[in-house]
């Protein structure tokens, strides 16, 4: 599995900073929403990553199929 390193995390934080700077430049006033959204998405992605890692480490084909089915249904 290819885990993101500090370079990728730093790059994503730079992209968030650029979007906040653009928001300030154009006086859109969504900086707080961008910051909160970025923090929430980081927490959610970490939580889902740990959950999926746990499920796949169990090596139960039925649990993996059920997980993929639920993800597909929710995604659709």
N, CA, C and O atoms as CSV, one atom per row, in Angstrom:
chain,resi,resn,atom,element,x,y,z
A,1,UNK,N,N,0.850,-1.176,0.000
A,1,UNK,CA,C,0.000,0.000,0.000
A,1,UNK,C,C,0.892,1.234,0.000
A,1,UNK,O,O,1.918,1.269,0.678
A,2,UNK,N,N,0.498,2.231,-0.755
A,2,UNK,CA,C,1.264,3.453,-0.876
A,2,UNK,C,C,0.703,4.483,0.098
A,2,UNK,O,O,-0.324,5.108,-0.170
A,3,UNK,N,N,1.387,4.657,1.238
A,3,UNK,CA,C,0.944,5.625,2.236
A,3,UNK,C,C,1.478,7.009,1.894
A,3,UNK,O,O,2.626,7.152,1.474
A,4,UNK,N,N,0.641,8.029,2.074
A,4,UNK,CA,C,1.128,9.381,1.788
A,4,UNK,C,C,2.192,9.796,2.797
A,4,UNK,O,O,2.083,9.520,3.992
A,5,UNK,N,N,3.204,10.452,2.297
A,5,UNK,CA,C,4.267,10.934,3.167
A,5,UNK,C,C,4.043,12.396,3.521
A,5,UNK,O,O,3.008,12.983,3.206
A,6,UNK,N,N,5.023,12.953,4.171
A,6,UNK,CA,C,4.924,14.348,4.593
A,6,UNK,C,C,4.858,15.289,3.391
A,6,UNK,O,O,4.244,16.353,3.476
A,7,UNK,N,N,5.478,14.913,2.282
A,7,UNK,CA,C,5.446,15.757,1.088
A,7,UNK,C,C,4.026,15.908,0.566
A,7,UNK,O,O,3.604,17.014,0.226
A,8,UNK,N,N,3.286,14.806,0.499
A,8,UNK,CA,C,1.913,14.856,0.004
A,8,UNK,C,C,1.010,15.638,0.953
A,8,UNK,O,O,0.156,16.408,0.512
A,9,UNK,N,N,1.201,15.440,2.259
A,9,UNK,CA,C,0.403,16.181,3.246
A,9,UNK,C,C,0.711,17.668,3.154
A,9,UNK,O,O,-0.202,18.493,3.185
A,10,UNK,N,N,1.977,18.012,3.043
A,10,UNK,CA,C,2.368,19.416,2.915
A,10,UNK,C,C,1.788,20.029,1.647
A,10,UNK,O,O,1.325,21.169,1.662
A,11,UNK,N,N,1.810,19.272,0.543
A,11,UNK,CA,C,1.247,19.753,-0.713
A,11,UNK,C,C,-0.247,20.032,-0.568
A,11,UNK,O,O,-0.738,21.043,-1.071
A,12,UNK,N,N,-0.968,19.152,0.110
A,12,UNK,CA,C,-2.402,19.377,0.288
A,12,UNK,C,C,-2.661,20.597,1.173
A,12,UNK,O,O,-3.612,21.342,0.937
A,13,UNK,N,N,-1.826,20.803,2.185
A,13,UNK,CA,C,-1.986,22.000,3.029
A,13,UNK,C,C,-1.684,23.277,2.242
A,13,UNK,O,O,-2.315,24.310,2.465
A,14,UNK,N,N,-0.728,23.205,1.330
A,14,UNK,CA,C,-0.429,24.357,0.473
A,14,UNK,C,C,-1.622,24.658,-0.426
A,14,UNK,O,O,-1.947,25.824,-0.650
A,15,UNK,N,N,-2.278,23.618,-0.946
A,15,UNK,CA,C,-3.458,23.830,-1.804
A,15,UNK,C,C,-4.593,24.484,-1.005
A,15,UNK,O,O,-5.297,25.351,-1.524
A,16,UNK,N,N,-4.770,24.070,0.247
A,16,UNK,CA,C,-5.787,24.689,1.099
A,16,UNK,C,C,-5.430,26.153,1.346
A,16,UNK,O,O,-6.298,27.025,1.296
A,17,UNK,N,N,-4.162,26.419,1.610
A,17,UNK,CA,C,-3.725,27.800,1.844
A,17,UNK,C,C,-3.945,28.663,0.605
A,17,UNK,O,O,-4.334,29.826,0.715
A,18,UNK,N,N,-3.696,28.098,-0.563
A,18,UNK,CA,C,-3.934,28.852,-1.801
A,18,UNK,C,C,-5.414,29.160,-1.962
A,18,UNK,O,O,-5.773,30.271,-2.350
A,19,UNK,N,N,-6.277,28.195,-1.671
A,19,UNK,CA,C,-7.714,28.455,-1.806
A,19,UNK,C,C,-8.188,29.499,-0.797
A,19,UNK,O,O,-9.075,30.295,-1.103
A,20,UNK,N,N,-7.608,29.502,0.398
A,20,UNK,CA,C,-7.953,30.536,1.383
A,20,UNK,C,C,-7.453,31.895,0.911
A,20,UNK,O,O,-8.152,32.896,1.065
A,21,UNK,N,N,-6.257,31.944,0.341
A,21,UNK,CA,C,-5.719,33.209,-0.174
A,21,UNK,C,C,-6.577,33.744,-1.310
A,21,UNK,O,O,-6.835,34.946,-1.376
A,22,UNK,N,N,-7.020,32.874,-2.200
A,22,UNK,CA,C,-7.891,33.308,-3.299
A,22,UNK,C,C,-9.211,33.830,-2.750
A,22,UNK,O,O,-9.742,34.831,-3.234
A,23,UNK,N,N,-9.734,33.152,-1.745
A,23,UNK,CA,C,-10.988,33.600,-1.131
A,23,UNK,C,C,-10.830,34.995,-0.515
A,23,UNK,O,O,-11.713,35.843,-0.640
A,24,UNK,N,N,-9.703,35.214,0.146
A,24,UNK,CA,C,-9.465,36.542,0.739
A,24,UNK,C,C,-9.271,37.601,-0.343
A,24,UNK,O,O,-9.765,38.721,-0.217
A,25,UNK,N,N,-8.552,37.245,-1.403
A,25,UNK,CA,C,-8.287,38.189,-2.476
A,25,UNK,C,C,-9.584,38.643,-3.137
A,25,UNK,O,O,-9.768,39.835,-3.384
A,26,UNK,N,N,-10.478,37.710,-3.425
A,26,UNK,CA,C,-11.738,38.034,-4.074
A,26,UNK,C,C,-12.828,38.430,-3.082
A,26,UNK,O,O,-13.967,38.680,-3.477
A,27,UNK,N,N,-12.479,38.488,-1.778
A,27,UNK,CA,C,-13.406,38.890,-0.714
A,27,UNK,C,C,-14.684,38.039,-0.716
A,27,UNK,O,O,-15.794,38.557,-0.593
A,28,UNK,N,N,-14.496,36.719,-0.860
A,28,UNK,CA,C,-15.627,35.793,-0.864
A,28,UNK,C,C,-16.041,35.439,0.562
A,28,UNK,O,O,-17.192,35.072,0.800
A,29,UNK,N,N,-15.115,35.547,1.506
A,29,UNK,CA,C,-15.354,35.312,2.929
A,29,UNK,C,C,-15.833,33.895,3.237
A,29,UNK,O,O,-16.827,33.701,3.937
A,30,UNK,N,N,-15.117,32.917,2.708
A,30,UNK,CA,C,-15.405,31.518,3.026
A,30,UNK,C,C,-14.169,30.834,3.634
A,30,UNK,O,O,-14.064,29.607,3.617
A,31,UNK,N,N,-13.258,31.619,4.159
A,31,UNK,CA,C,-12.029,31.061,4.703
A,31,UNK,C,C,-12.309,30.094,5.850
A,31,UNK,O,O,-11.715,29.018,5.927
A,32,UNK,N,N,-13.215,30.486,6.736
A,32,UNK,CA,C,-13.543,29.630,7.877
A,32,UNK,C,C,-14.164,28.317,7.401
A,32,UNK,O,O,-13.847,27.254,7.933
A,33,UNK,N,N,-15.042,28.386,6.410
A,33,UNK,CA,C,-15.661,27.172,5.871
A,33,UNK,C,C,-14.626,26.261,5.224
A,33,UNK,O,O,-14.694,25.040,5.367
A,34,UNK,N,N,-13.666,26.851,4.512
A,34,UNK,CA,C,-12.608,26.053,3.884
A,34,UNK,C,C,-11.769,25.358,4.952
A,34,UNK,O,O,-11.462,24.172,4.834
A,35,UNK,N,N,-11.402,26.098,5.988
A,35,UNK,CA,C,-10.568,25.525,7.055
A,35,UNK,C,C,-11.309,24.400,7.780
A,35,UNK,O,O,-10.744,23.330,8.003
A,36,UNK,N,N,-12.564,24.637,8.145
A,36,UNK,CA,C,-13.338,23.609,8.847
A,36,UNK,C,C,-13.563,22.398,7.953
A,36,UNK,O,O,-13.453,21.260,8.410
A,37,UNK,N,N,-13.875,22.634,6.691
A,37,UNK,CA,C,-14.062,21.529,5.754
A,37,UNK,C,C,-12.805,20.700,5.573
A,37,UNK,O,O,-12.875,19.475,5.471
A,38,UNK,N,N,-11.665,21.353,5.531
A,38,UNK,CA,C,-10.400,20.637,5.376
A,38,UNK,C,C,-10.094,19.774,6.595
A,38,UNK,O,O,-9.652,18.634,6.456
A,39,UNK,N,N,-10.327,20.308,7.775
A,39,UNK,CA,C,-10.093,19.540,9.002
A,39,UNK,C,C,-11.052,18.357,9.090
A,39,UNK,O,O,-10.644,17.246,9.431
A,40,UNK,N,N,-12.334,18.598,8.779
A,40,UNK,CA,C,-13.316,17.508,8.820
A,40,UNK,C,C,-12.981,16.413,7.817
A,40,UNK,O,O,-13.081,15.228,8.136
A,41,UNK,N,N,-12.584,16.799,6.610
A,41,UNK,CA,C,-12.264,15.782,5.605
A,41,UNK,C,C,-11.029,14.984,6.005
A,41,UNK,O,O,-10.971,13.778,5.766
A,42,UNK,N,N,-10.040,15.640,6.610
A,42,UNK,CA,C,-8.845,14.930,7.071
A,42,UNK,C,C,-9.219,13.893,8.125
A,42,UNK,O,O,-8.779,12.745,8.053
A,43,UNK,N,N,-10.026,14.293,9.098
A,43,UNK,CA,C,-10.446,13.373,10.165
A,43,UNK,C,C,-11.255,12.218,9.592
A,43,UNK,O,O,-11.042,11.067,9.974
A,44,UNK,N,N,-12.174,12.506,8.686
A,44,UNK,CA,C,-12.995,11.451,8.089
A,44,UNK,C,C,-12.156,10.477,7.267
A,44,UNK,O,O,-12.371,9.267,7.341
A,45,UNK,N,N,-11.211,10.980,6.491
A,45,UNK,CA,C,-10.371,10.098,5.676
A,45,UNK,C,C,-9.482,9.214,6.540
A,45,UNK,O,O,-9.270,8.045,6.217
A,46,UNK,N,N,-8.965,9.757,7.628
A,46,UNK,CA,C,-8.156,8.947,8.537
A,46,UNK,C,C,-9.017,7.862,9.176
A,46,UNK,O,O,-8.599,6.707,9.258
A,47,UNK,N,N,-10.221,8.227,9.630
A,47,UNK,CA,C,-11.106,7.247,10.259
A,47,UNK,C,C,-11.507,6.142,9.285
A,47,UNK,O,O,-11.478,4.966,9.646
A,48,UNK,N,N,-11.875,6.498,8.076
A,48,UNK,CA,C,-12.257,5.494,7.071
A,48,UNK,C,C,-11.052,4.633,6.708
A,48,UNK,O,O,-11.196,3.426,6.511
A,49,UNK,N,N,-9.884,5.225,6.618
A,49,UNK,CA,C,-8.676,4.464,6.316
A,49,UNK,C,C,-8.384,3.408,7.374
A,49,UNK,O,O,-8.069,2.263,7.051
A,50,UNK,N,N,-8.493,3.804,8.644
A,50,UNK,CA,C,-8.267,2.830,9.712
A,50,UNK,C,C,-9.343,1.743,9.714
A,50,UNK,O,O,-9.038,0.572,9.938
A,51,UNK,N,N,-10.596,2.122,9.467
A,51,UNK,CA,C,-11.682,1.139,9.432
A,51,UNK,C,C,-11.474,0.144,8.298
A,51,UNK,O,O,-11.613,-1.062,8.503
A,52,UNK,N,N,-11.142,0.631,7.109
A,52,UNK,CA,C,-10.908,-0.268,5.981
A,52,UNK,C,C,-9.673,-1.146,6.207
A,52,UNK,O,O,-9.672,-2.326,5.857
A,53,UNK,N,N,-8.648,-0.577,6.780
A,53,UNK,CA,C,-7.457,-1.360,7.094
A,53,UNK,C,C,-7.798,-2.495,8.058
A,53,UNK,O,O,-7.338,-3.623,7.882
A,54,UNK,N,N,-8.599,-2.197,9.068
A,54,UNK,CA,C,-9.032,-3.211,10.031
A,54,UNK,C,C,-9.845,-4.306,9.344
A,54,UNK,O,O,-9.616,-5.493,9.578
A,55,UNK,N,N,-10.797,-3.905,8.494
A,55,UNK,CA,C,-11.662,-4.878,7.809
A,55,UNK,C,C,-10.853,-5.761,6.869
A,55,UNK,O,O,-11.051,-6.976,6.848
A,56,UNK,N,N,-9.943,-5.176,6.089
A,56,UNK,CA,C,-9.159,-5.970,5.152
A,56,UNK,C,C,-8.136,-6.860,5.862
A,56,UNK,O,O,-7.777,-7.917,5.343
A,57,UNK,N,N,-7.665,-6.450,7.037
A,57,UNK,CA,C,-6.745,-7.286,7.802
A,57,UNK,C,C,-7.424,-8.523,8.376
A,57,UNK,O,O,-6.750,-9.512,8.665
A,58,UNK,N,N,-8.746,-8.490,8.549
A,58,UNK,CA,C,-9.460,-9.662,9.044
A,58,UNK,C,C,-9.467,-10.794,8.032
A,58,UNK,O,O,-9.631,-11.956,8.403
A,59,UNK,N,N,-9.292,-10.470,6.766
A,59,UNK,CA,C,-9.240,-11.431,5.666
A,59,UNK,C,C,-10.495,-12.301,5.578
A,59,UNK,O,O,-10.419,-13.468,5.193
A,60,UNK,N,N,-11.632,-11.741,5.929
A,60,UNK,CA,C,-12.916,-12.431,5.775
A,60,UNK,C,C,-13.541,-11.968,4.463
A,60,UNK,O,O,-13.915,-10.804,4.318
A,61,UNK,N,N,-13.649,-12.889,3.513
A,61,UNK,CA,C,-14.157,-12.518,2.193
A,61,UNK,C,C,-15.575,-11.977,2.278
A,61,UNK,O,O,-15.937,-11.070,1.528
A,62,UNK,N,N,-16.378,-12.518,3.175
A,62,UNK,CA,C,-17.777,-12.062,3.283
A,62,UNK,C,C,-17.860,-10.657,3.864
A,62,UNK,O,O,-18.692,-9.856,3.437
A,63,UNK,N,N,-17.012,-10.358,4.822
A,63,UNK,CA,C,-16.989,-9.009,5.390
A,63,UNK,C,C,-16.468,-8.000,4.372
A,63,UNK,O,O,-16.963,-6.876,4.299
A,64,UNK,N,N,-15.485,-8.393,3.600
A,64,UNK,CA,C,-14.940,-7.511,2.566
A,64,UNK,C,C,-15.987,-7.256,1.480
A,64,UNK,O,O,-16.157,-6.122,1.034
A,65,UNK,N,N,-16.688,-8.314,1.056
A,65,UNK,CA,C,-17.745,-8.154,0.045
A,65,UNK,C,C,-18.862,-7.266,0.577
A,65,UNK,O,O,-19.367,-6.404,-0.142
A,66,UNK,N,N,-19.250,-7.471,1.837
A,66,UNK,CA,C,-20.300,-6.638,2.439
A,66,UNK,C,C,-19.857,-5.174,2.504
A,66,UNK,O,O,-20.650,-4.272,2.233
A,67,UNK,N,N,-18.609,-4.943,2.858
A,67,UNK,CA,C,-18.081,-3.577,2.917
A,67,UNK,C,C,-18.097,-2.926,1.542
A,67,UNK,O,O,-18.527,-1.782,1.396
A,68,UNK,N,N,-17.629,-3.654,0.536
A,68,UNK,CA,C,-17.622,-3.112,-0.824
A,68,UNK,C,C,-19.041,-2.856,-1.332
A,68,UNK,O,O,-19.283,-1.871,-2.031
A,69,UNK,N,N,-19.971,-3.733,-0.985
A,69,UNK,CA,C,-21.366,-3.542,-1.381
A,69,UNK,C,C,-21.954,-2.295,-0.734
A,69,UNK,O,O,-22.611,-1.495,-1.399
A,70,UNK,N,N,-21.719,-2.135,0.544
A,70,UNK,CA,C,-22.223,-0.942,1.261
A,70,UNK,C,C,-21.602,0.331,0.689
A,70,UNK,O,O,-22.295,1.331,0.501
A,71,UNK,N,N,-20.293,0.294,0.413
A,71,UNK,CA,C,-19.635,1.467,-0.159
A,71,UNK,C,C,-20.202,1.799,-1.534
A,71,UNK,O,O,-20.380,2.969,-1.871
A,72,UNK,N,N,-20.484,0.772,-2.323
A,72,UNK,CA,C,-21.050,1.001,-3.658
A,72,UNK,C,C,-22.455,1.579,-3.569
A,72,UNK,O,O,-22.810,2.488,-4.319
A,73,UNK,N,N,-23.250,1.046,-2.649
A,73,UNK,CA,C,-24.624,1.551,-2.497
A,73,UNK,C,C,-24.636,2.993,-2.003
A,73,UNK,O,O,-25.410,3.814,-2.495
A,74,UNK,N,N,-23.788,3.297,-1.040
A,74,UNK,CA,C,-23.736,4.661,-0.522
A,74,UNK,C,C,-23.191,5.613,-1.587
A,74,UNK,O,O,-23.660,6.744,-1.717
A,75,UNK,N,N,-22.200,5.148,-2.347
A,75,UNK,CA,C,-21.617,5.972,-3.398
A,75,UNK,C,C,-22.572,6.237,-4.564
A,75,UNK,O,O,-22.484,7.266,-5.235
A,76,UNK,N,N,-23.481,5.294,-4.789
A,76,UNK,CA,C,-24.420,5.457,-5.895
A,76,UNK,C,C,-25.519,6.388,-5.482
A,76,UNK,O,O,-26.422,6.665,-6.271
